[in-house]
Amino acid sequence: MRWAQEVGPQTKNISRFGEVFFVCVCYTVYMEDVSNYEKLKADTQSFYTTIGRVFSPAFGQEIHFPSEGFNHIVFKGNRSEREKSSQMLRFKLLPLAVKLVKLATTYQEYEETIREFEVK
């Protein structure tokens, strides 16, 4: 994960309070500085494909990272593209999100919905 170190947070503090991990990350993302967007996107997509499944102690099962998850980083729910600066921030936070899934032992809320849908 060399790229994560290069584009990672300027400061990172992880502290433990009971069984809950709090992550405070400070990033400097300028809306006009999207010059390395394509490289960052490609690197993030490459990293994302290597994640696959991660065991979550909080849920007691593996969490899957399918391709739809990467699309969620790039697109909004209505399939319109997120702002480049928002995408870049999400790209940079992805390694920390994976780490959080691996380390967290509790969760605050959980919602499961079962819906019927038609496959075209």
Biopython code that builds the backbone (N, CA, C, O; Angstrom):
import numpy as np
from Bio.PDB.StructureBuilder import StructureBuilder

atoms = [
    (1, "MET", "N", (0.830, -1.186, 0.000)),
    (1, "MET", "CA", (0.000, 0.000, 0.000)),
    (1, "MET", "C", (0.874, 1.250, 0.000)),
    (1, "MET", "O", (0.630, 2.181, 0.767)),
    (2, "ARG", "N", (1.876, 1.271, -0.845)),
    (2, "ARG", "CA", (2.755, 2.421, -0.914)),
    (2, "ARG", "C", (2.006, 3.686, -1.276)),
    (2, "ARG", "O", (2.290, 4.755, -0.737)),
    (3, "TRP", "N", (1.044, 3.572, -2.192)),
    (3, "TRP", "CA", (0.307, 4.750, -2.629)),
    (3, "TRP", "C", (-0.482, 5.371, -1.492)),
    (3, "TRP", "O", (-0.670, 6.588, -1.469)),
    (4, "ALA", "N", (-0.948, 4.563, -0.547)),
    (4, "ALA", "CA", (-1.735, 5.089, 0.574)),
    (4, "ALA", "C", (-0.870, 5.991, 1.447)),
    (4, "ALA", "O", (-1.356, 6.972, 2.010)),
    (5, "GLN", "N", (0.404, 5.659, 1.557)),
    (5, "GLN", "CA", (1.296, 6.500, 2.344)),
    (5, "GLN", "C", (1.589, 7.810, 1.624)),
    (5, "GLN", "O", (1.712, 8.860, 2.254)),
    (6, "GLU", "N", (1.699, 7.740, 0.303)),
    (6, "GLU", "CA", (2.012, 8.945, -0.475)),
    (6, "GLU", "C", (0.862, 9.940, -0.475)),
    (6, "GLU", "O", (1.088, 11.147, -0.387)),
    (7, "VAL", "N", (-0.356, 9.455, -0.571)),
    (7, "VAL", "CA", (-1.496, 10.360, -0.649)),
    (7, "VAL", "C", (-2.311, 10.347, 0.638)),
    (7, "VAL", "O", (-3.403, 10.912, 0.695)),
    (8, "GLY", "N", (-1.784, 9.709, 1.653)),
    (8, "GLY", "CA", (-2.518, 9.522, 2.900)),
    (8, "GLY", "C", (-2.642, 10.792, 3.717)),
    (8, "GLY", "O", (-2.282, 11.877, 3.261)),
    (9, "PRO", "N", (-3.150, 10.649, 4.916)),
    (9, "PRO", "CA", (-3.424, 11.802, 5.764)),
    (9, "PRO", "C", (-2.151, 12.514, 6.205)),
    (9, "PRO", "O", (-1.086, 11.910, 6.335)),
    (10, "GLN", "N", (-2.296, 13.805, 6.428)),
    (10, "GLN", "CA", (-1.169, 14.564, 6.945)),
    (10, "GLN", "C", (-0.977, 14.246, 8.426)),
    (10, "GLN", "O", (0.154, 14.137, 8.900)),
    (11, "THR", "N", (-2.064, 14.099, 9.139)),
    (11, "THR", "CA", (-1.987, 13.693, 10.538)),
    (11, "THR", "C", (-2.995, 12.597, 10.771)),
    (11, "THR", "O", (-4.068, 12.587, 10.167)),
    (12, "LYS", "N", (-2.655, 11.688, 11.634)),
    (12, "LYS", "CA", (-3.554, 10.573, 11.903)),
    (12, "LYS", "C", (-3.452, 10.224, 13.382)),
    (12, "LYS", "O", (-2.365, 9.925, 13.876)),
    (13, "ASN", "N", (-4.554, 10.261, 14.079)),
    (13, "ASN", "CA", (-4.598, 9.896, 15.482)),
    (13, "ASN", "C", (-5.633, 8.810, 15.674)),
    (13, "ASN", "O", (-6.802, 9.004, 15.341)),
    (14, "ILE", "N", (-5.229, 7.681, 16.198)),
    (14, "ILE", "CA", (-6.167, 6.617, 16.514)),
    (14, "ILE", "C", (-6.055, 6.366, 18.010)),
    (14, "ILE", "O", (-4.988, 6.007, 18.510)),
    (15, "SER", "N", (-7.141, 6.552, 18.709)),
    (15, "SER", "CA", (-7.135, 6.320, 20.145)),
    (15, "SER", "C", (-8.221, 5.320, 20.495)),
    (15, "SER", "O", (-9.211, 5.194, 19.775)),
    (16, "ARG", "N", (-8.039, 4.621, 21.582)),
    (16, "ARG", "CA", (-8.993, 3.602, 21.987)),
    (16, "ARG", "C", (-9.719, 4.086, 23.233)),
    (16, "ARG", "O", (-9.094, 4.488, 24.215)),
    (17, "PHE", "N", (-11.020, 4.044, 23.182)),
    (17, "PHE", "CA", (-11.854, 4.419, 24.309)),
    (17, "PHE", "C", (-12.786, 3.254, 24.555)),
    (17, "PHE", "O", (-13.771, 3.088, 23.836)),
    (18, "GLY", "N", (-12.491, 2.439, 25.566)),
    (18, "GLY", "CA", (-13.267, 1.229, 25.779)),
    (18, "GLY", "C", (-13.077, 0.301, 24.597)),
    (18, "GLY", "O", (-11.946, -0.048, 24.260)),
    (19, "GLU", "N", (-14.159, -0.100, 23.969)),
    (19, "GLU", "CA", (-14.096, -0.978, 22.813)),
    (19, "GLU", "C", (-14.386, -0.236, 21.519)),
    (19, "GLU", "O", (-14.562, -0.863, 20.474)),
    (20, "VAL", "N", (-14.439, 1.073, 21.570)),
    (20, "VAL", "CA", (-14.758, 1.860, 20.390)),
    (20, "VAL", "C", (-13.502, 2.591, 19.939)),
    (20, "VAL", "O", (-12.812, 3.211, 20.748)),
    (21, "PHE", "N", (-13.213, 2.517, 18.662)),
    (21, "PHE", "CA", (-12.072, 3.221, 18.104)),
    (21, "PHE", "C", (-12.547, 4.517, 17.473)),
    (21, "PHE", "O", (-13.512, 4.538, 16.709)),
    (22, "PHE", "N", (-11.866, 5.575, 17.799)),
    (22, "PHE", "CA", (-12.154, 6.862, 17.187)),
    (22, "PHE", "C", (-10.990, 7.216, 16.275)),
    (22, "PHE", "O", (-9.828, 7.131, 16.671)),
    (23, "VAL", "N", (-11.305, 7.605, 15.079)),
    (23, "VAL", "CA", (-10.263, 7.964, 14.126)),
    (23, "VAL", "C", (-10.444, 9.428, 13.770)),
    (23, "VAL", "O", (-11.517, 9.846, 13.335)),
    (24, "CYS", "N", (-9.407, 10.188, 13.955)),
    (24, "CYS", "CA", (-9.429, 11.596, 13.586)),
    (24, "CYS", "C", (-8.412, 11.779, 12.475)),
    (24, "CYS", "O", (-7.219, 11.550, 12.674)),
    (25, "VAL", "N", (-8.868, 12.179, 11.338)),
    (25, "VAL", "CA", (-7.993, 12.325, 10.190)),
    (25, "VAL", "C", (-8.138, 13.736, 9.631)),
    (25, "VAL", "O", (-9.250, 14.221, 9.425)),
    (26, "CYS", "N", (-7.033, 14.371, 9.396)),
    (26, "CYS", "CA", (-7.052, 15.713, 8.821)),
    (26, "CYS", "C", (-6.455, 15.661, 7.428)),
    (26, "CYS", "O", (-5.310, 15.248, 7.246)),
    (27, "TYR", "N", (-7.232, 16.078, 6.454)),
    (27, "TYR", "CA", (-6.796, 16.107, 5.068)),
    (27, "TYR", "C", (-6.872, 17.532, 4.547)),
    (27, "TYR", "O", (-7.704, 18.329, 4.979)),
    (28, "THR", "N", (-6.002, 17.825, 3.627)),
    (28, "THR", "CA", (-6.089, 19.075, 2.904)),
    (28, "THR", "C", (-6.426, 18.726, 1.469)),
    (28, "THR", "O", (-5.582, 18.219, 0.731)),
    (29, "VAL", "N", (-7.655, 18.997, 1.074)),
    (29, "VAL", "CA", (-8.089, 18.734, -0.295)),
    (29, "VAL", "C", (-8.603, 20.043, -0.860)),
    (29, "VAL", "O", (-9.570, 20.616, -0.359)),
    (30, "TYR", "N", (-7.953, 20.502, -1.895)),
    (30, "TYR", "CA", (-8.378, 21.733, -2.528)),
    (30, "TYR", "C", (-9.239, 21.391, -3.723)),
    (30, "TYR", "O", (-8.883, 20.528, -4.526)),
    (31, "MET", "N", (-10.364, 22.061, -3.843)),
    (31, "MET", "CA", (-11.298, 21.763, -4.917)),
    (31, "MET", "C", (-10.655, 21.939, -6.292)),
    (31, "MET", "O", (-10.984, 21.204, -7.223)),
    (32, "GLU", "N", (-9.746, 22.901, -6.431)),
    (32, "GLU", "CA", (-9.157, 23.134, -7.737)),
    (32, "GLU", "C", (-7.968, 22.206, -8.012)),
    (32, "GLU", "O", (-7.525, 22.113, -9.157)),
    (33, "ASP", "N", (-7.445, 21.524, -6.998)),
    (33, "ASP", "CA", (-6.293, 20.652, -7.178)),
    (33, "ASP", "C", (-6.741, 19.220, -7.467)),
    (33, "ASP", "O", (-6.697, 18.358, -6.590)),
    (34, "VAL", "N", (-7.166, 18.980, -8.688)),
    (34, "VAL", "CA", (-7.587, 17.646, -9.097)),
    (34, "VAL", "C", (-6.651, 17.116, -10.194)),
    (34, "VAL", "O", (-7.028, 16.247, -10.981)),
    (35, "SER", "N", (-5.426, 17.657, -10.227)),
    (35, "SER", "CA", (-4.479, 17.290, -11.277)),
    (35, "SER", "C", (-4.082, 15.819, -11.230)),
    (35, "SER", "O", (-3.802, 15.226, -12.272)),
    (36, "ASN", "N", (-4.053, 15.224, -10.051)),
    (36, "ASN", "CA", (-3.680, 13.820, -9.948)),
    (36, "ASN", "C", (-4.902, 12.911, -9.772)),
    (36, "ASN", "O", (-4.775, 11.781, -9.302)),
    (37, "TYR", "N", (-6.067, 13.403, -10.145)),
    (37, "TYR", "CA", (-7.312, 12.652, -9.980)),
    (37, "TYR", "C", (-7.265, 11.292, -10.674)),
    (37, "TYR", "O", (-7.576, 10.274, -10.055)),
    (38, "GLU", "N", (-6.882, 11.261, -11.945)),
    (38, "GLU", "CA", (-6.901, 10.012, -12.710)),
    (38, "GLU", "C", (-5.967, 8.974, -12.112)),
    (38, "GLU", "O", (-6.333, 7.803, -12.017)),
    (39, "LYS", "N", (-4.765, 9.379, -11.705)),
    (39, "LYS", "CA", (-3.819, 8.445, -11.101)),
    (39, "LYS", "C", (-4.344, 7.950, -9.759)),
    (39, "LYS", "O", (-4.262, 6.759, -9.458)),
    (40, "LEU", "N", (-4.879, 8.856, -8.957)),
    (40, "LEU", "CA", (-5.416, 8.479, -7.653)),
    (40, "LEU", "C", (-6.594, 7.518, -7.813)),
    (40, "LEU", "O", (-6.721, 6.554, -7.058)),
    (41, "LYS", "N", (-7.440, 7.780, -8.783)),
    (41, "LYS", "CA", (-8.588, 6.899, -9.036)),
    (41, "LYS", "C", (-8.107, 5.512, -9.456)),
    (41, "LYS", "O", (-8.603, 4.504, -8.952)),
    (42, "ALA", "N", (-7.153, 5.458, -10.367)),
    (42, "ALA", "CA", (-6.630, 4.171, -10.844)),
    (42, "ALA", "C", (-5.965, 3.400, -9.703)),
    (42, "ALA", "O", (-6.169, 2.194, -9.564)),
    (43, "ASP", "N", (-5.169, 4.099, -8.887)),
    (43, "ASP", "CA", (-4.504, 3.449, -7.756)),
    (43, "ASP", "C", (-5.520, 2.938, -6.738)),
    (43, "ASP", "O", (-5.371, 1.845, -6.190)),
    (44, "THR", "N", (-6.546, 3.737, -6.493)),
    (44, "THR", "CA", (-7.572, 3.339, -5.534)),
    (44, "THR", "C", (-8.357, 2.147, -6.048)),
    (44, "THR", "O", (-8.657, 1.226, -5.289)),
    (45, "GLN", "N", (-8.691, 2.156, -7.324)),
    (45, "GLN", "CA", (-9.431, 1.038, -7.897)),
    (45, "GLN", "C", (-8.593, -0.238, -7.838)),
    (45, "GLN", "O", (-9.118, -1.317, -7.563)),
    (46, "SER", "N", (-7.314, -0.115, -8.091)),
    (46, "SER", "CA", (-6.413, -1.265, -7.998)),
    (46, "SER", "C", (-6.373, -1.799, -6.566)),
    (46, "SER", "O", (-6.449, -3.008, -6.347)),
    (47, "PHE", "N", (-6.255, -0.896, -5.598)),
    (47, "PHE", "CA", (-6.266, -1.294, -4.187)),
    (47, "PHE", "C", (-7.599, -1.930, -3.821)),
    (47, "PHE", "O", (-7.631, -2.953, -3.138)),
    (48, "TYR", "N", (-8.695, -1.336, -4.268)),
    (48, "TYR", "CA", (-10.039, -1.823, -3.931)),
    (48, "TYR", "C", (-10.244, -3.257, -4.404)),
    (48, "TYR", "O", (-10.856, -4.062, -3.702)),
    (49, "THR", "N", (-9.736, -3.580, -5.586)),
    (49, "THR", "CA", (-9.913, -4.939, -6.105)),
    (49, "THR", "C", (-9.143, -5.972, -5.296)),
    (49, "THR", "O", (-9.466, -7.159, -5.347)),
    (50, "THR", "N", (-8.131, -5.543, -4.551)),
    (50, "THR", "CA", (-7.359, -6.479, -3.727)),
    (50, "THR", "C", (-8.008, -6.720, -2.368)),
    (50, "THR", "O", (-7.632, -7.669, -1.680)),
    (51, "ILE", "N", (-8.964, -5.898, -1.962)),
    (51, "ILE", "CA", (-9.561, -6.032, -0.623)),
    (51, "ILE", "C", (-10.369, -7.320, -0.515)),
    (51, "ILE", "O", (-10.147, -8.122, 0.392)),
    (52, "GLY", "N", (-11.293, -7.514, -1.425)),
    (52, "GLY", "CA", (-12.111, -8.733, -1.409)),
    (52, "GLY", "C", (-13.022, -8.806, -0.197)),
    (52, "GLY", "O", (-14.101, -8.214, -0.187)),
    (53, "ARG", "N", (-12.586, -9.535, 0.828)),
    (53, "ARG", "CA", (-13.359, -9.709, 2.063)),
    (53, "ARG", "C", (-12.484, -9.369, 3.258)),
    (53, "ARG", "O", (-11.280, -9.623, 3.259)),
    (54, "VAL", "N", (-13.109, -8.792, 4.269)),
    (54, "VAL", "CA", (-12.411, -8.426, 5.498)),
    (54, "VAL", "C", (-13.260, -8.915, 6.670)),
    (54, "VAL", "O", (-14.466, -8.673, 6.708)),
    (55, "PHE", "N", (-12.633, -9.600, 7.620)),
    (55, "PHE", "CA", (-13.383, -10.049, 8.790)),
    (55, "PHE", "C", (-13.622, -8.872, 9.725)),
    (55, "PHE", "O", (-12.700, -8.120, 10.040)),
    (56, "SER", "N", (-14.866, -8.720, 10.164)),
    (56, "SER", "CA", (-15.245, -7.653, 11.083)),
    (56, "SER", "C", (-15.569, -8.250, 12.454)),
    (56, "SER", "O", (-16.537, -9.001, 12.581)),
    (57, "PRO", "N", (-14.779, -7.929, 13.479)),
    (57, "PRO", "CA", (-15.098, -8.412, 14.817)),
    (57, "PRO", "C", (-16.440, -7.869, 15.321)),
    (57, "PRO", "O", (-17.128, -8.531, 16.098)),
    (58, "ALA", "N", (-16.804, -6.672, 14.880)),
    (58, "ALA", "CA", (-18.067, -6.066, 15.329)),
    (58, "ALA", "C", (-19.263, -6.870, 14.849)),
    (58, "ALA", "O", (-20.207, -7.077, 15.611)),
    (59, "PHE", "N", (-19.243, -7.326, 13.609)),
    (59, "PHE", "CA", (-20.354, -8.087, 13.054)),
    (59, "PHE", "C", (-20.142, -9.597, 13.172)),
    (59, "PHE", "O", (-21.076, -10.374, 12.974)),
    (60, "GLY", "N", (-18.926, -10.007, 13.491)),
    (60, "GLY", "CA", (-18.632, -11.419, 13.636)),
    (60, "GLY", "C", (-18.694, -12.184, 12.327)),
    (60, "GLY", "O", (-18.953, -13.387, 12.329)),
    (61, "GLN", "N", (-18.465, -11.516, 11.221)),
    (61, "GLN", "CA", (-18.493, -12.156, 9.905)),
    (61, "GLN", "C", (-17.659, -11.350, 8.927)),
    (61, "GLN", "O", (-17.206, -10.246, 9.230)),
    (62, "GLU", "N", (-17.467, -11.923, 7.748)),
    (62, "GLU", "CA", (-16.708, -11.228, 6.717)),
    (62, "GLU", "C", (-17.560, -10.152, 6.054)),
    (62, "GLU", "O", (-18.752, -10.344, 5.810)),
    (63, "ILE", "N", (-16.933, -9.032, 5.771)),
    (63, "ILE", "CA", (-17.564, -7.940, 5.042)),
    (63, "ILE", "C", (-17.013, -7.994, 3.621)),
    (63, "ILE", "O", (-15.798, -8.021, 3.424)),
    (64, "HIS", "N", (-17.895, -8.009, 2.645)),
    (64, "HIS", "CA", (-17.507, -8.099, 1.242)),
    (64, "HIS", "C", (-17.380, -6.697, 0.646)),
    (64, "HIS", "O", (-18.154, -5.800, 0.979)),
    (65, "PHE", "N", (-16.415, -6.522, -0.222)),
    (65, "PHE", "CA", (-16.194, -5.271, -0.924)),
    (65, "PHE", "C", (-16.364, -5.522, -2.421)),
    (65, "PHE", "O", (-15.372, -5.642, -3.139)),
    (66, "PRO", "N", (-17.623, -5.603, -2.906)),
    (66, "PRO", "CA", (-17.857, -5.872, -4.329)),
    (66, "PRO", "C", (-17.611, -4.622, -5.179)),
    (66, "PRO", "O", (-17.404, -3.530, -4.649)),
    (67, "SER", "N", (-17.636, -4.794, -6.495)),
    (67, "SER", "CA", (-17.362, -3.677, -7.403)),
    (67, "SER", "C", (-18.380, -2.551, -7.239)),
    (67, "SER", "O", (-18.059, -1.391, -7.496)),
    (68, "GLU", "N", (-19.606, -2.876, -6.814)),
    (68, "GLU", "CA", (-20.613, -1.832, -6.600)),
    (68, "GLU", "C", (-20.153, -0.836, -5.538)),
    (68, "GLU", "O", (-20.540, 0.332, -5.566)),
    (69, "GLY", "N", (-19.331, -1.301, -4.607)),
    (69, "GLY", "CA", (-18.823, -0.419, -3.554)),
    (69, "GLY", "C", (-17.917, 0.659, -4.108)),
    (69, "GLY", "O", (-17.985, 1.812, -3.680)),
    (70, "PHE", "N", (-17.064, 0.295, -5.061)),
    (70, "PHE", "CA", (-16.197, 1.308, -5.672)),
    (70, "PHE", "C", (-17.032, 2.297, -6.465)),
    (70, "PHE", "O", (-16.746, 3.494, -6.466)),
    (71, "ASN", "N", (-18.058, 1.806, -7.135)),
    (71, "ASN", "CA", (-18.948, 2.704, -7.878)),
    (71, "ASN", "C", (-19.631, 3.683, -6.935)),
    (71, "ASN", "O", (-19.900, 4.821, -7.317)),
    (72, "HIS", "N", (-19.916, 3.253, -5.704)),
    (72, "HIS", "CA", (-20.536, 4.133, -4.717)),
    (72, "HIS", "C", (-19.582, 5.263, -4.314)),
    (72, "HIS", "O", (-20.026, 6.358, -3.970)),
    (73, "ILE", "N", (-18.294, 5.002, -4.356)),
    (73, "ILE", "CA", (-17.306, 6.039, -4.051)),
    (73, "ILE", "C", (-17.316, 7.110, -5.144)),
    (73, "ILE", "O", (-17.148, 8.296, -4.862)),
    (74, "VAL", "N", (-17.512, 6.686, -6.377)),
    (74, "VAL", "CA", (-17.443, 7.598, -7.524)),
    (74, "VAL", "C", (-18.786, 8.253, -7.833)),
    (74, "VAL", "O", (-18.833, 9.424, -8.209)),
    (75, "PHE", "N", (-19.878, 7.502, -7.676)),
    (75, "PHE", "CA", (-21.201, 8.000, -8.056)),
    (75, "PHE", "C", (-22.129, 8.148, -6.861)),
    (75, "PHE", "O", (-21.975, 7.469, -5.845)),
    (76, "LYS", "N", (-23.097, 9.049, -7.002)),
    (76, "LYS", "CA", (-24.159, 9.203, -6.016)),
    (76, "LYS", "C", (-25.228, 8.149, -6.277)),
    (76, "LYS", "O", (-25.136, 7.399, -7.249)),
    (77, "GLY", "N", (-26.224, 8.088, -5.429)),
    (77, "GLY", "CA", (-27.293, 7.117, -5.578)),
    (77, "GLY", "C", (-28.038, 7.222, -6.885)),
    (77, "GLY", "O", (-28.491, 6.210, -7.420)),
    (78, "ASN", "N", (-28.176, 8.423, -7.412)),
    (78, "ASN", "CA", (-28.904, 8.607, -8.672)),
    (78, "ASN", "C", (-27.984, 8.468, -9.891)),
    (78, "ASN", "O", (-28.326, 8.914, -10.986)),
    (79, "ARG", "N", (-26.834, 7.855, -9.695)),
    (79, "ARG", "CA", (-25.861, 7.565, -10.749)),
    (79, "ARG", "C", (-25.214, 8.803, -11.365)),
    (79, "ARG", "O", (-24.615, 8.731, -12.438)),
    (80, "SER", "N", (-25.337, 9.924, -10.686)),
    (80, "SER", "CA", (-24.598, 11.100, -11.147)),
    (80, "SER", "C", (-23.240, 11.104, -10.440)),
    (80, "SER", "O", (-23.128, 10.690, -9.286)),
    (81, "GLU", "N", (-22.236, 11.567, -11.132)),
    (81, "GLU", "CA", (-20.885, 11.526, -10.595)),
    (81, "GLU", "C", (-20.727, 12.519, -9.448)),
    (81, "GLU", "O", (-21.211, 13.649, -9.516)),
    (82, "ARG", "N", (-20.044, 12.082, -8.395)),
    (82, "ARG", "CA", (-19.733, 12.982, -7.276)),
    (82, "ARG", "C", (-18.701, 14.002, -7.747)),
    (82, "ARG", "O", (-18.033, 13.794, -8.760)),
    (83, "GLU", "N", (-18.574, 15.098, -7.013)),
    (83, "GLU", "CA", (-17.546, 16.090, -7.327)),
    (83, "GLU", "C", (-16.178, 15.441, -7.208)),
    (83, "GLU", "O", (-15.973, 14.571, -6.361)),
    (84, "LYS", "N", (-15.255, 15.851, -8.038)),
    (84, "LYS", "CA", (-13.905, 15.272, -8.034)),
    (84, "LYS", "C", (-13.248, 15.378, -6.669)),
    (84, "LYS", "O", (-12.606, 14.430, -6.216)),
    (85, "SER", "N", (-13.398, 16.518, -6.007)),
    (85, "SER", "CA", (-12.772, 16.690, -4.688)),
    (85, "SER", "C", (-13.363, 15.716, -3.673)),
    (85, "SER", "O", (-12.641, 15.209, -2.815)),
    (86, "SER", "N", (-14.665, 15.448, -3.759)),
    (86, "SER", "CA", (-15.309, 14.481, -2.866)),
    (86, "SER", "C", (-14.805, 13.074, -3.147)),
    (86, "SER", "O", (-14.546, 12.302, -2.224)),
    (87, "GLN", "N", (-14.670, 12.747, -4.420)),
    (87, "GLN", "CA", (-14.138, 11.428, -4.785)),
    (87, "GLN", "C", (-12.719, 11.258, -4.264)),
    (87, "GLN", "O", (-12.370, 10.211, -3.719)),
    (88, "MET", "N", (-11.908, 12.289, -4.433)),
    (88, "MET", "CA", (-10.512, 12.205, -3.996)),
    (88, "MET", "C", (-10.413, 11.992, -2.496)),
    (88, "MET", "O", (-9.570, 11.226, -2.030)),
    (89, "LEU", "N", (-11.258, 12.658, -1.749)),
    (89, "LEU", "CA", (-11.265, 12.466, -0.299)),
    (89, "LEU", "C", (-11.648, 11.027, 0.042)),
    (89, "LEU", "O", (-11.030, 10.411, 0.910)),
    (90, "ARG", "N", (-12.651, 10.495, -0.628)),
    (90, "ARG", "CA", (-13.077, 9.113, -0.410)),
    (90, "ARG", "C", (-11.977, 8.137, -0.813)),
    (90, "ARG", "O", (-11.761, 7.136, -0.130)),
    (91, "PHE", "N", (-11.278, 8.414, -1.913)),
    (91, "PHE", "CA", (-10.169, 7.566, -2.332)),
    (91, "PHE", "C", (-9.112, 7.502, -1.232)),
    (91, "PHE", "O", (-8.598, 6.432, -0.907)),
    (92, "LYS", "N", (-8.801, 8.652, -0.674)),
    (92, "LYS", "CA", (-7.753, 8.724, 0.344)),
    (92, "LYS", "C", (-8.164, 8.074, 1.656)),
    (92, "LYS", "O", (-7.316, 7.550, 2.378)),
    (93, "LEU", "N", (-9.447, 8.099, 1.972)),
    (93, "LEU", "CA", (-9.927, 7.518, 3.227)),
    (93, "LEU", "C", (-10.169, 6.010, 3.159)),
    (93, "LEU", "O", (-10.327, 5.367, 4.197)),
    (94, "LEU", "N", (-10.199, 5.446, 1.969)),
    (94, "LEU", "CA", (-10.504, 4.027, 1.818)),
    (94, "LEU", "C", (-9.606, 3.111, 2.649)),
    (94, "LEU", "O", (-10.133, 2.224, 3.320)),
    (95, "PRO", "N", (-8.278, 3.273, 2.642)),
    (95, "PRO", "CA", (-7.454, 2.383, 3.474)),
    (95, "PRO", "C", (-7.812, 2.459, 4.960)),
    (95, "PRO", "O", (-7.756, 1.453, 5.667)),
    (96, "LEU", "N", (-8.174, 3.644, 5.429)),
    (96, "LEU", "CA", (-8.566, 3.781, 6.831)),
    (96, "LEU", "C", (-9.914, 3.124, 7.105)),
    (96, "LEU", "O", (-10.131, 2.583, 8.190)),
    (97, "ALA", "N", (-10.818, 3.166, 6.133)),
    (97, "ALA", "CA", (-12.116, 2.515, 6.292)),
    (97, "ALA", "C", (-11.938, 1.006, 6.416)),
    (97, "ALA", "O", (-12.589, 0.365, 7.241)),
    (98, "VAL", "N", (-11.060, 0.443, 5.599)),
    (98, "VAL", "CA", (-10.789, -0.998, 5.668)),
    (98, "VAL", "C", (-10.182, -1.339, 7.024)),
    (98, "VAL", "O", (-10.558, -2.331, 7.648)),
    (99, "LYS", "N", (-9.252, -0.522, 7.472)),
    (99, "LYS", "CA", (-8.622, -0.746, 8.780)),
    (99, "LYS", "C", (-9.655, -0.663, 9.899)),
    (99, "LYS", "O", (-9.617, -1.449, 10.845)),
    (100, "LEU", "N", (-10.567, 0.277, 9.789)),
    (100, "LEU", "CA", (-11.612, 0.437, 10.796)),
    (100, "LEU", "C", (-12.516, -0.789, 10.853)),
    (100, "LEU", "O", (-12.900, -1.225, 11.938)),
    (101, "VAL", "N", (-12.860, -1.345, 9.695)),
    (101, "VAL", "CA", (-13.689, -2.558, 9.655)),
    (101, "VAL", "C", (-12.962, -3.702, 10.360)),
    (101, "VAL", "O", (-13.587, -4.488, 11.072)),
    (102, "LYS", "N", (-11.646, -3.801, 10.165)),
    (102, "LYS", "CA", (-10.855, -4.868, 10.778)),
    (102, "LYS", "C", (-10.718, -4.711, 12.289)),
    (102, "LYS", "O", (-10.641, -5.706, 13.010)),
    (103, "LEU", "N", (-10.686, -3.465, 12.776)),
    (103, "LEU", "CA", (-10.390, -3.219, 14.183)),
    (103, "LEU", "C", (-11.611, -2.995, 15.071)),
    (103, "LEU", "O", (-11.579, -3.324, 16.257)),
    (104, "ALA", "N", (-12.670, -2.448, 14.523)),
    (104, "ALA", "CA", (-13.831, -2.082, 15.341)),
    (104, "ALA", "C", (-14.472, -3.322, 15.952)),
    (104, "ALA", "O", (-14.669, -4.333, 15.279)),
    (105, "THR", "N", (-14.789, -3.227, 17.222)),
    (105, "THR", "CA", (-15.428, -4.352, 17.909)),
    (105, "THR", "C", (-16.889, -4.073, 18.241)),
    (105, "THR", "O", (-17.603, -4.965, 18.698)),
    (106, "THR", "N", (-17.332, -2.850, 18.015)),
    (106, "THR", "CA", (-18.736, -2.493, 18.233)),
    (106, "THR", "C", (-19.220, -1.638, 17.079)),
    (106, "THR", "O", (-18.421, -1.122, 16.298)),
    (107, "TYR", "N", (-20.522, -1.490, 16.977)),
    (107, "TYR", "CA", (-21.098, -0.597, 15.983)),
    (107, "TYR", "C", (-22.242, 0.152, 16.637)),
    (107, "TYR", "O", (-22.857, -0.328, 17.590)),
    (108, "GLN", "N", (-22.517, 1.328, 16.116)),
    (108, "GLN", "CA", (-23.536, 2.168, 16.724)),
    (108, "GLN", "C", (-24.918, 1.837, 16.205)),
    (108, "GLN", "O", (-25.862, 1.727, 16.988)),
    (109, "GLU", "N", (-25.057, 1.677, 14.898)),
    (109, "GLU", "CA", (-26.351, 1.376, 14.294)),
    (109, "GLU", "C", (-26.168, 0.334, 13.216)),
    (109, "GLU", "O", (-25.108, 0.233, 12.599)),
    (110, "TYR", "N", (-27.216, -0.441, 12.998)),
    (110, "TYR", "CA", (-27.195, -1.447, 11.940)),
    (110, "TYR", "C", (-28.599, -1.562, 11.396)),
    (110, "TYR", "O", (-29.562, -1.709, 12.150)),
    (111, "GLU", "N", (-28.709, -1.493, 10.090)),
    (111, "GLU", "CA", (-30.020, -1.592, 9.455)),
    (111, "GLU", "C", (-29.941, -2.598, 8.329)),
    (111, "GLU", "O", (-29.055, -2.518, 7.477)),
    (112, "GLU", "N", (-30.854, -3.538, 8.320)),
    (112, "GLU", "CA", (-30.905, -4.534, 7.264)),
    (112, "GLU", "C", (-32.267, -4.440, 6.604)),
    (112, "GLU", "O", (-33.300, -4.447, 7.273)),
    (113, "THR", "N", (-32.256, -4.353, 5.297)),
    (113, "THR", "CA", (-33.490, -4.232, 4.543)),
    (113, "THR", "C", (-33.550, -5.341, 3.512)),
    (113, "THR", "O", (-32.575, -5.613, 2.812)),
    (114, "ILE", "N", (-34.703, -5.974, 3.429)),
    (114, "ILE", "CA", (-34.909, -6.993, 2.415)),
    (114, "ILE", "C", (-35.948, -6.460, 1.447)),
    (114, "ILE", "O", (-37.063, -6.122, 1.842)),
    (115, "ARG", "N", (-35.578, -6.388, 0.182)),
    (115, "ARG", "CA", (-36.471, -5.856, -0.844)),
    (115, "ARG", "C", (-36.523, -6.819, -2.014)),
    (115, "ARG", "O", (-35.558, -7.522, -2.312)),
    (116, "GLU", "N", (-37.655, -6.834, -2.658)),
    (116, "GLU", "CA", (-37.772, -7.580, -3.894)),
    (116, "GLU", "C", (-37.408, -6.653, -5.040)),
    (116, "GLU", "O", (-37.760, -5.474, -5.036)),
    (117, "PHE", "N", (-36.705, -7.194, -6.013)),
    (117, "PHE", "CA", (-36.376, -6.414, -7.189)),
    (117, "PHE", "C", (-36.361, -7.335, -8.395)),
    (117, "PHE", "O", (-36.188, -8.549, -8.279)),
    (118, "GLU", "N", (-36.544, -6.734, -9.532)),
    (118, "GLU", "CA", (-36.618, -7.473, -10.776)),
    (118, "GLU", "C", (-35.274, -7.434, -11.489)),
    (118, "GLU", "O", (-34.676, -6.369, -11.645)),
    (119, "VAL", "N", (-34.805, -8.592, -11.918)),
    (119, "VAL", "CA", (-33.553, -8.671, -12.650)),
    (119, "VAL", "C", (-33.877, -8.609, -14.141)),
    (119, "VAL", "O", (-34.669, -9.400, -14.653)),
    (120, "LYS", "N", (-33.256, -7.668, -14.816)),
    (120, "LYS", "CA", (-33.533, -7.493, -16.246)),
    (120, "LYS", "C", (-32.600, -8.314, -17.088)),
    (120, "LYS", "O", (-32.691, -8.288, -18.315)),
]
sb = StructureBuilder()
sb.init_structure("model")
sb.init_model(0)
sb.init_chain("A")
sb.init_seg("    ")
for serial, (resi, resn, name, xyz) in enumerate(atoms, 1):
    if name == "N":
        sb.init_residue(resn, " ", resi, " ")
    sb.init_atom(name, np.array(xyz, "f"), 0.0, 1.0, " ", f" {name:<3s}", serial, name[0])
structure = sb.get_structure()
